[in-house]
């Protein structure tokens, strides 16, 4: 139970760090890294909440889903960065 509580605290801190990074960053790459932190925190939150509730979902299903979501986000993020750089000539957000 202590592990689940600490996982909830860590997930909450990661979400706060990610939101802070999204709101205070002017670089596109930092914004994308902040969104990645939020995604990983959400995955950690889902795992810890399922352990807290007592539902024994198969961790393999969640792991495959998490890896797929992270991979999709990275592909879209890199495509967005390349497109933004081609249009603006810089990676600074206005």
Secondary structure, DSSP 8 states (H G I E B T S, - for coil): -HHHHHHHHHHHHHHHHHHHHHHH--BHHHHHHHHHHHHHHHHHHHHHHHHHHT----HHHHHHHHHHHHHHHHHHHHHHHHHHHHHHSS-B--
